[in-house]
């Protein structure tokens, strides 16, 4: 733990970066992160050539990720870049804003989207009608939500994300998926309504929904604090915070593995990003009055997700509960709200996107090949598919927090942040509760995931399997013969596991970015100045 904290302290800047010479793209380029995938999505509706659709579906997220990397480099010199859409005066115009946090999220989410798109192509799921434009429309909403500096437009971009998600969730057309899709739709419609009501209350009390203009208003005005709290409540439900988390493990596993990996990397993570952004800007170092309740819910989320992992019989359902537990651990950094805890929480956020995406894609590779993801119908894959087994084992290591994966530094960072915050926060019991919850959840997850490993990968080699039907994903038991997971199907998940291992070996560059993002959340003056100047 000590080397991690020392490393984090070494890279944590004490002030925002100062401008210096270098390549500095104009802020007018920021709308391209939204315009390019949106235009590409529309064109793919017209140009329905399968090869073109595949190239564009993978290529546009790659371009978005490259743009995110460029922004990360820019933000080593310029803390915040802002564009006032339409040329209206600041405070009236719709601001598009980028800093280290949004640039990091664009890079990670776009990269993961590209890998998921490659998996959808390798498994043939992309042959479903309009899947490619739906994926790009989802990316449009994600980039818009990550770059907007306006609460109402945050609501708009979240809705842009949800529209293609309804179709992607029920894309197979089975009655089961259509039923689960109704649950997804109802939960998100109700939550979006609450979010919109909260945004309306914010405007009624403060007179603006511009995030920069709202800086510190949650702590300064109790009425504004209540209105902003409604917004945060809606975002918490979208992120999967207990006790309103049940929709996530119920709906996500019912779609295809590639789409579930997309949802894992984008939907809940945009909700978590928005929680960090909105709370950090409006409350910041001033504690919200309901923070003890939030701390208790975070502990509940961590433990509930770990315990519930034992009760599932399907690989992706097991991983869905680990997603819930991960949401709680990511929010530890926000509730403690110190520079170290924020940096650790954001590092864990990046780790969770990569690791969970990898495991879901590997689970999808197993389902695609053997026609099932049920624990009682799989066994002995370690001998039949050693590459997938090795990558899956590393992914499970990462969830638990074992080397050589990014999960180790993620867990150590959170534990170190909680232990250091125990002597500085106003309620030390929250820090100690987080310490106990993280350690206990890791042990419980280790036992539950060991069961998954024993059932799926250990034992005698698989002799019979269910060849998947292209539409339903079901099949009949037949001799397994020489069937094994194709390299093209396995490589997307293996690639993300490789990224997790690289994050373990080269954690410091990621820590430098998350440290800059943490400073931006604790000192919002550069953000306010860039948007309202």
C-alpha positions as CSV (number, residue, x, y, z in Angstrom):
1,X,0.0,0.0,0.0
2,X,2.8,2.4,0.9
3,X,4.5,2.4,-2.6
4,X,1.2,3.1,-4.2
5,X,0.5,6.0,-2.0
6,X,4.0,7.3,-2.4
7,X,3.6,7.0,-6.2
8,X,0.2,8.8,-6.0
9,X,1.6,11.5,-3.9
10,X,4.5,11.9,-6.3
11,X,2.3,12.4,-9.3
12,X,-0.4,14.5,-7.6
13,X,0.0,18.1,-8.7
14,X,-0.6,20.8,-6.2
15,X,-2.0,23.2,-8.8
16,X,-3.5,23.2,-12.2
17,X,-1.0,23.0,-15.2
18,X,0.0,26.3,-16.7
19,X,-0.1,27.0,-20.4
20,X,3.0,26.4,-22.4
21,X,4.0,26.0,-26.0
22,X,2.8,23.0,-27.9
23,X,0.1,21.7,-30.2
24,X,-3.2,23.3,-29.0
25,X,-6.3,22.4,-31.2
26,X,-8.9,25.1,-31.1
27,X,-11.9,24.6,-28.9
28,X,-14.1,24.7,-32.0
29,X,-12.9,21.2,-32.7
30,X,-14.7,19.8,-29.6
31,X,-18.1,19.5,-31.3
32,X,-16.5,17.0,-33.7
33,X,-16.6,14.4,-30.9
34,X,-20.4,14.6,-31.2
35,X,-20.8,15.5,-34.9
36,X,-18.6,12.8,-36.4
37,X,-20.3,9.7,-34.8
38,X,-23.8,11.3,-35.3
39,X,-23.2,12.0,-39.0
40,X,-21.6,8.5,-39.4
41,X,-24.7,7.0,-37.8
42,X,-27.0,8.7,-40.2
43,X,-24.9,7.8,-43.2
44,X,-24.9,4.1,-42.2
45,X,-28.7,4.1,-42.2
46,X,-28.6,5.1,-45.9
47,X,-25.5,3.2,-47.0
48,X,-26.3,-0.4,-45.8
49,X,-23.2,-2.1,-47.1
50,X,-21.9,-4.6,-44.5
51,X,-18.2,-3.9,-45.1
52,X,-18.7,-0.2,-44.9
53,X,-20.7,-0.5,-41.8
54,X,-18.1,-2.6,-40.1
55,X,-15.2,-0.3,-41.0
56,X,-17.1,2.8,-39.8
57,X,-18.5,1.1,-36.7
58,X,-14.9,0.3,-35.6
59,X,-13.1,3.3,-37.2
60,X,-15.2,6.1,-35.7
61,X,-14.6,5.1,-32.0
62,X,-10.9,4.7,-32.8
63,X,-10.8,8.3,-34.1
64,X,-12.7,9.4,-31.0
65,X,-10.1,7.6,-28.8
66,X,-7.3,9.3,-30.7
67,X,-8.9,12.6,-30.2
68,X,-9.2,11.9,-26.5
69,X,-5.4,11.2,-26.4
70,X,-4.8,14.5,-28.1
71,X,-6.9,16.2,-25.5
72,X,-5.1,14.5,-22.7
73,X,-1.8,15.9,-24.1
74,X,-3.4,19.4,-24.4
75,X,-4.5,19.3,-20.8
76,X,-1.0,18.9,-19.6
77,X,-0.6,22.5,-20.7
78,X,-4.1,24.0,-20.6
79,X,-6.3,22.8,-17.7
80,X,-9.7,23.4,-19.5
81,X,-10.8,24.0,-23.1
82,X,-14.3,25.3,-23.7
83,X,-16.5,26.2,-26.7
84,X,-19.7,28.2,-26.6
85,X,-21.9,26.6,-29.2
86,X,-23.6,29.0,-31.5
87,X,-21.5,32.0,-30.5
88,X,-23.8,33.2,-27.8
89,X,-22.5,34.9,-24.7
90,X,-21.1,32.7,-21.9
91,X,-23.8,31.7,-19.5
92,X,-26.4,31.6,-22.3
93,X,-24.6,29.5,-24.9
94,X,-24.5,25.7,-24.6
95,X,-20.9,25.1,-23.4
96,X,-18.9,22.1,-24.5
97,X,-16.0,21.7,-22.1
98,X,-13.0,19.4,-21.9
99,X,-10.6,18.9,-19.0
100,X,-8.4,15.9,-17.9
101,X,-11.4,14.0,-16.5
102,X,-13.6,14.2,-19.6
103,X,-10.6,13.6,-21.9
104,X,-9.6,10.5,-20.0
105,X,-13.2,9.2,-20.1
106,X,-13.5,9.8,-23.8
107,X,-10.3,8.0,-24.4
108,X,-11.3,4.9,-22.4
109,X,-14.9,4.7,-23.4
110,X,-14.2,5.2,-27.1
111,X,-11.4,2.6,-27.0
112,X,-13.6,0.1,-25.3
113,X,-16.4,0.8,-27.8
114,X,-14.0,0.0,-30.7
115,X,-13.0,-3.3,-29.1
116,X,-16.7,-4.2,-28.5
117,X,-17.5,-3.3,-32.1
118,X,-14.7,-5.6,-33.2
119,X,-16.3,-8.4,-31.1
120,X,-19.7,-7.8,-32.6
121,X,-18.2,-8.0,-36.0
122,X,-16.3,-11.2,-35.2
123,X,-19.4,-12.9,-33.9
124,X,-21.6,-11.8,-36.7
125,X,-24.0,-9.9,-34.4
126,X,-23.3,-6.8,-36.6
127,X,-25.4,-8.4,-39.3
128,X,-28.5,-7.4,-37.4
129,X,-30.3,-4.5,-39.1
130,X,-29.1,-1.0,-38.0
131,X,-26.8,-2.3,-35.3
132,X,-23.8,-0.2,-36.5
133,X,-25.7,3.1,-36.6
134,X,-27.2,2.3,-33.2
135,X,-23.7,1.7,-31.7
136,X,-22.5,5.0,-33.2
137,X,-25.6,6.9,-31.9
138,X,-24.8,5.5,-28.5
139,X,-21.3,6.8,-28.8
140,X,-22.7,10.2,-29.8
141,X,-24.7,10.4,-26.6
142,X,-21.7,9.3,-24.5
143,X,-19.3,11.9,-25.9
144,X,-22.0,14.6,-25.6
145,X,-22.6,13.7,-21.9
146,X,-18.9,13.7,-21.2
147,X,-18.3,17.1,-22.8
148,X,-21.4,19.1,-21.9
149,X,-21.1,21.9,-19.3
150,X,-24.8,22.2,-18.9
151,X,-27.2,20.2,-16.7
152,X,-30.1,20.3,-19.1
153,X,-27.9,19.1,-22.0
154,X,-26.6,16.4,-19.8
155,X,-30.2,15.2,-19.6
156,X,-30.5,15.5,-23.4
157,X,-27.3,13.5,-24.1
158,X,-28.3,10.8,-21.6
159,X,-31.6,10.5,-23.5
160,X,-29.6,10.3,-26.8
161,X,-27.7,7.4,-25.2
162,X,-30.9,5.6,-24.1
163,X,-32.7,5.8,-27.4
164,X,-30.4,3.3,-29.3
165,X,-30.0,1.3,-26.1
166,X,-33.6,0.3,-26.1
167,X,-33.2,-1.2,-29.6
168,X,-29.8,-2.8,-28.8
169,X,-31.2,-4.5,-25.7
170,X,-34.1,-6.1,-27.5
171,X,-32.2,-6.6,-30.7
172,X,-32.5,-10.4,-30.9
173,X,-36.3,-10.1,-30.9
174,X,-37.0,-12.9,-28.4
175,X,-39.9,-12.5,-26.1
176,X,-37.7,-12.8,-23.1
177,X,-35.5,-9.9,-24.2
178,X,-38.5,-7.8,-25.1
179,X,-39.9,-8.3,-21.6
180,X,-36.6,-7.4,-20.0
181,X,-36.4,-4.4,-22.4
182,X,-39.6,-3.1,-20.9
183,X,-38.1,-3.1,-17.5
184,X,-35.0,-1.2,-18.8
185,X,-37.3,1.3,-20.5
186,X,-39.5,1.9,-17.5
187,X,-36.7,2.3,-15.0
188,X,-34.9,4.8,-17.3
189,X,-38.0,6.7,-18.2
190,X,-38.8,7.2,-14.5
191,X,-35.2,8.1,-13.7
192,X,-35.0,10.5,-16.6
193,X,-38.2,12.2,-15.4
194,X,-36.7,12.6,-12.0
195,X,-33.5,14.0,-13.5
196,X,-35.5,16.5,-15.6
197,X,-37.5,17.6,-12.6
198,X,-34.2,18.1,-10.7
199,X,-32.8,20.2,-13.5
200,X,-36.0,22.3,-13.5
201,X,-35.7,22.9,-9.8
202,X,-32.1,23.9,-10.2
203,X,-33.1,26.5,-12.8
204,X,-36.0,27.7,-10.6
205,X,-33.7,28.3,-7.6
206,X,-30.5,29.5,-9.2
207,X,-31.6,30.8,-12.5
208,X,-29.1,28.8,-14.6
209,X,-28.2,25.2,-15.4
210,X,-24.7,26.1,-16.5
211,X,-22.3,24.0,-14.4
212,X,-19.7,26.7,-14.2
213,X,-22.3,29.2,-13.0
214,X,-23.5,26.6,-10.4
215,X,-20.0,26.2,-8.8
216,X,-20.4,26.0,-5.1
217,X,-24.1,26.7,-5.2
218,X,-25.1,23.4,-3.6
219,X,-23.2,24.3,-0.4
220,X,-24.1,28.0,-0.5
221,X,-27.9,27.8,-0.9
222,X,-30.0,25.0,0.8
223,X,-32.7,25.3,-1.9
224,X,-30.1,24.9,-4.6
225,X,-28.5,22.0,-2.7
226,X,-31.9,20.2,-2.5
227,X,-32.5,20.7,-6.2
228,X,-29.0,19.4,-7.1
229,X,-29.5,16.5,-4.8
230,X,-32.5,15.4,-6.9
231,X,-30.2,15.4,-9.9
232,X,-27.6,13.4,-8.1
233,X,-30.3,10.9,-7.0
234,X,-31.4,10.3,-10.6
235,X,-27.7,9.8,-11.6
236,X,-27.2,7.4,-8.8
237,X,-30.0,5.2,-10.0
238,X,-28.6,5.3,-13.5
239,X,-25.1,4.4,-12.1
240,X,-26.6,1.3,-10.3
241,X,-26.3,2.4,-6.6
242,X,-28.1,0.2,-4.1
243,X,-30.9,-0.1,-3.2
244,X,-32.2,0.9,-6.6
245,X,-29.8,-1.3,-8.5
246,X,-31.9,-4.3,-9.3
247,X,-32.6,-3.3,-12.9
248,X,-28.9,-3.7,-13.8
249,X,-28.3,-7.4,-13.0
250,X,-31.8,-8.2,-14.3
251,X,-31.5,-6.5,-17.7
252,X,-27.9,-6.5,-18.8
253,X,-27.3,-10.2,-19.0
254,X,-30.4,-10.7,-21.2
255,X,-28.8,-8.9,-24.2
256,X,-25.9,-10.2,-26.2
257,X,-22.4,-10.3,-24.6
258,X,-21.1,-7.6,-26.9
259,X,-23.9,-5.2,-26.2
260,X,-23.6,-5.9,-22.5
261,X,-19.9,-5.0,-22.6
262,X,-20.9,-1.8,-24.3
263,X,-23.5,-1.0,-21.7
264,X,-21.0,-1.8,-18.9
265,X,-18.4,0.5,-20.4
266,X,-20.8,3.4,-21.2
267,X,-24.1,3.6,-19.4
268,X,-23.2,3.1,-15.8
269,X,-19.8,4.8,-16.2
270,X,-21.3,7.9,-17.7
271,X,-23.6,8.0,-14.7
272,X,-20.6,7.7,-12.4
273,X,-18.7,10.4,-14.3
274,X,-21.7,12.7,-14.0
275,X,-21.8,12.1,-10.2
276,X,-18.2,13.1,-9.9
277,X,-18.6,16.1,-12.1
278,X,-21.9,17.5,-10.7
279,X,-21.1,16.9,-7.1
280,X,-17.5,18.1,-7.4
281,X,-18.6,21.3,-9.0
282,X,-21.6,22.2,-6.9
283,X,-20.6,20.8,-3.5
284,X,-16.9,20.0,-3.7
285,X,-15.0,20.2,-0.4
286,X,-18.2,21.3,1.4
287,X,-20.0,18.2,2.6
288,X,-23.6,17.7,1.5
289,X,-25.9,17.1,4.5
290,X,-26.9,13.7,3.2
291,X,-23.4,12.4,2.8
292,X,-23.6,9.9,5.7
293,X,-26.6,8.3,4.0
294,X,-24.6,8.2,0.7
295,X,-21.7,6.5,2.6
296,X,-24.0,3.8,4.0
297,X,-25.5,3.2,0.5
298,X,-22.0,2.9,-1.0
299,X,-21.0,0.3,1.6
300,X,-24.3,-1.6,1.0
301,X,-23.6,-1.6,-2.8
302,X,-20.1,-2.9,-2.3
303,X,-21.2,-5.8,-0.1
304,X,-24.5,-6.6,-1.8
305,X,-22.8,-7.0,-5.2
306,X,-20.2,-9.3,-3.7
307,X,-22.6,-11.5,-1.8
308,X,-25.1,-11.8,-4.6
309,X,-22.4,-13.1,-6.9
310,X,-22.9,-16.5,-5.1
311,X,-26.5,-16.8,-6.2
312,X,-26.1,-16.8,-10.0
313,X,-25.8,-19.7,-12.4
314,X,-24.8,-17.9,-15.5
315,X,-21.3,-16.4,-16.2
316,X,-22.6,-13.0,-17.3
317,X,-25.1,-12.8,-14.4
318,X,-22.2,-13.4,-12.0
319,X,-20.3,-10.5,-13.7
320,X,-23.3,-8.3,-13.5
321,X,-23.3,-8.4,-9.7
322,X,-19.6,-7.7,-9.8
323,X,-20.5,-4.6,-11.8
324,X,-22.8,-3.5,-8.9
325,X,-20.0,-4.0,-6.4
326,X,-17.6,-2.1,-8.6
327,X,-20.0,0.9,-8.7
328,X,-19.8,1.1,-4.9
329,X,-16.0,1.0,-4.9
330,X,-15.8,3.7,-7.5
331,X,-18.0,6.0,-5.4
332,X,-15.8,5.6,-2.4
333,X,-13.4,8.2,-3.9
334,X,-16.3,10.6,-4.4
335,X,-17.8,10.3,-0.9
336,X,-14.4,10.8,0.8
337,X,-13.6,13.7,-1.6
338,X,-10.0,14.2,-1.0
339,X,-7.4,14.7,-3.8
340,X,-6.0,11.2,-3.1
341,X,-9.4,9.5,-2.9
342,X,-10.7,11.1,-6.1
343,X,-7.5,10.1,-8.0
344,X,-7.9,6.5,-6.7
345,X,-11.6,6.4,-7.5
346,X,-11.0,7.6,-11.0
347,X,-8.2,5.1,-11.5
348,X,-10.6,2.4,-10.3
349,X,-13.2,3.7,-12.7
350,X,-10.8,3.2,-15.7
351,X,-9.7,-0.2,-14.4
352,X,-13.4,-1.3,-14.0
353,X,-14.3,-0.3,-17.6
354,X,-11.3,-2.2,-19.0
355,X,-11.6,-5.3,-16.8
356,X,-15.4,-5.8,-16.9
357,X,-15.4,-5.2,-20.6
358,X,-12.7,-7.9,-21.1
359,X,-14.5,-10.5,-18.9
360,X,-17.9,-9.9,-20.6
361,X,-16.3,-10.2,-24.1
362,X,-14.5,-13.4,-23.0
363,X,-17.8,-14.8,-21.6
364,X,-19.4,-13.9,-24.9
365,X,-16.7,-15.8,-26.8
366,X,-17.5,-18.9,-24.7
367,X,-21.3,-18.5,-25.3
368,X,-20.8,-17.9,-29.0
369,X,-18.8,-21.1,-29.4
370,X,-20.5,-23.5,-27.0
371,X,-24.0,-22.1,-27.1
372,X,-24.4,-21.5,-23.4
373,X,-23.0,-19.5,-20.5
374,X,-24.6,-21.7,-17.7
375,X,-22.1,-22.8,-15.1
376,X,-23.6,-26.3,-15.0
377,X,-23.2,-26.9,-18.7
378,X,-19.6,-25.9,-19.0
379,X,-16.4,-27.5,-17.7
380,X,-12.8,-28.2,-18.6
381,X,-12.3,-25.2,-20.9
382,X,-8.9,-24.6,-19.4
383,X,-7.5,-27.5,-21.4
384,X,-9.6,-26.9,-24.5
385,X,-9.1,-23.1,-24.7
386,X,-6.0,-22.2,-22.8
387,X,-5.7,-18.6,-24.2
388,X,-9.2,-17.7,-23.1
389,X,-8.8,-19.5,-19.8
390,X,-5.6,-17.6,-19.0
391,X,-7.1,-14.2,-20.0
392,X,-10.2,-15.0,-17.9
393,X,-8.1,-15.9,-14.9
394,X,-6.3,-12.6,-15.2
395,X,-9.6,-10.8,-15.4
396,X,-10.8,-12.5,-12.2
397,X,-7.6,-11.6,-10.6
398,X,-8.2,-8.0,-11.5
399,X,-11.7,-8.0,-10.0
400,X,-10.4,-9.3,-6.7
401,X,-7.3,-7.0,-6.8
402,X,-4.4,-9.4,-7.4
403,X,-1.3,-8.9,-9.5
404,X,-0.4,-8.6,-12.3
405,X,-3.5,-6.6,-13.2
406,X,-4.8,-3.1,-12.8
407,X,-7.1,-4.3,-10.0
408,X,-4.2,-4.4,-7.6
409,X,-3.4,-0.7,-7.8
410,X,-7.2,0.1,-7.9
411,X,-7.8,-1.7,-4.6
412,X,-4.6,-0.5,-3.0
413,X,-5.4,3.1,-4.0
414,X,-8.8,3.0,-2.5
415,X,-7.6,1.4,0.7
416,X,-4.8,3.9,1.0
417,X,-7.1,6.8,0.3
418,X,-9.6,5.5,3.0
419,X,-6.9,5.0,5.6
420,X,-5.4,8.4,5.0
421,X,-8.8,10.1,5.1
422,X,-9.7,8.5,8.4
423,X,-7.7,11.2,10.2
424,X,-8.9,14.1,8.1
425,X,-12.6,13.7,7.2
426,X,-15.2,15.0,9.6
427,X,-16.7,11.5,10.1
428,X,-13.9,9.0,10.4
429,X,-16.3,6.1,10.6
430,X,-17.1,6.4,6.9
431,X,-13.4,5.8,6.0
432,X,-13.2,2.8,8.3
433,X,-16.5,1.4,7.0
434,X,-15.1,1.7,3.4
435,X,-11.9,-0.1,4.5
436,X,-13.8,-3.0,5.9
437,X,-16.3,-3.2,3.0
438,X,-13.6,-3.2,0.3
439,X,-11.5,-5.9,2.1
440,X,-14.6,-8.0,2.9
441,X,-16.0,-7.7,-0.6
442,X,-12.7,-8.7,-2.1
443,X,-12.6,-11.9,0.0
444,X,-16.2,-12.7,-0.8
445,X,-15.7,-12.1,-4.5
446,X,-12.6,-14.3,-4.4
447,X,-14.7,-17.2,-3.1
448,X,-17.6,-16.6,-5.5
449,X,-15.4,-16.2,-8.5
450,X,-13.4,-19.3,-7.5
451,X,-16.7,-21.3,-7.9
452,X,-17.1,-19.8,-11.4
453,X,-13.6,-20.8,-12.3
454,X,-14.1,-24.4,-11.0
455,X,-17.3,-24.9,-12.8
456,X,-16.4,-23.4,-16.2
457,X,-12.6,-24.0,-16.6
458,X,-11.7,-26.8,-14.3
459,X,-12.5,-30.5,-14.4
460,X,-12.6,-33.0,-17.3
461,X,-12.6,-31.6,-20.9
462,X,-15.9,-30.7,-22.3
463,X,-17.5,-33.5,-24.4
464,X,-20.8,-32.0,-25.5
465,X,-21.9,-28.5,-26.3
466,X,-24.8,-26.5,-27.6
467,X,-24.1,-25.0,-31.1
468,X,-25.6,-21.5,-31.0
469,X,-28.5,-20.5,-33.2
470,X,-27.7,-17.1,-34.9
471,X,-31.0,-15.6,-33.7
472,X,-31.8,-17.0,-30.3
473,X,-28.3,-18.1,-29.2
474,X,-29.7,-21.5,-28.2
475,X,-28.8,-24.9,-29.5
476,X,-28.8,-28.7,-28.9
477,X,-26.3,-30.9,-27.2
478,X,-24.0,-32.5,-29.7
479,X,-20.5,-34.0,-29.5
480,X,-18.0,-31.3,-29.1
481,X,-15.4,-32.7,-31.4
482,X,-12.6,-30.3,-32.4
483,X,-14.7,-27.2,-31.6
484,X,-12.8,-24.4,-29.8
485,X,-13.0,-20.7,-29.5
486,X,-11.8,-18.9,-32.6
487,X,-8.9,-16.5,-32.2
488,X,-10.9,-13.7,-33.9
489,X,-13.7,-14.1,-31.3
490,X,-11.3,-14.3,-28.3
491,X,-9.0,-11.5,-29.2
492,X,-11.2,-8.5,-28.2
493,X,-11.4,-9.8,-24.7
494,X,-7.7,-10.8,-24.6
495,X,-6.7,-7.3,-25.9
496,X,-8.5,-5.6,-23.0
497,X,-6.9,-8.0,-20.5
498,X,-3.6,-7.0,-22.0
499,X,-4.5,-3.4,-21.3
500,X,-5.3,-4.3,-17.7
501,X,-1.8,-5.9,-17.3
502,X,-0.2,-2.9,-19.0
503,X,-2.0,-0.7,-16.4
504,X,-0.4,-2.8,-13.7
505,X,3.1,-2.4,-15.2
506,X,2.8,1.2,-16.2
507,X,0.4,2.7,-13.6
508,X,2.1,6.0,-13.2
509,X,1.0,7.7,-16.4
510,X,-2.6,6.8,-15.6
511,X,-2.2,8.1,-12.1
512,X,-0.8,11.3,-13.4
513,X,-4.0,11.9,-15.4
514,X,-6.3,10.9,-12.6
515,X,-4.4,13.1,-10.2
516,X,-4.9,16.1,-12.6
517,X,-8.5,15.2,-12.8
518,X,-8.8,15.1,-9.0
519,X,-7.2,18.5,-8.7
520,X,-9.7,19.8,-11.3
521,X,-12.6,18.5,-9.1
522,X,-11.2,20.0,-5.9
523,X,-10.3,23.4,-7.5
524,X,-13.0,24.3,-10.0
525,X,-11.7,27.9,-10.6
526,X,-10.0,27.1,-14.0
527,X,-13.2,25.3,-15.1
528,X,-15.3,28.3,-14.2
529,X,-12.9,30.8,-15.8
530,X,-12.7,28.9,-19.1
531,X,-16.5,28.5,-19.4
532,X,-17.6,32.0,-18.3
533,X,-14.8,34.2,-19.6
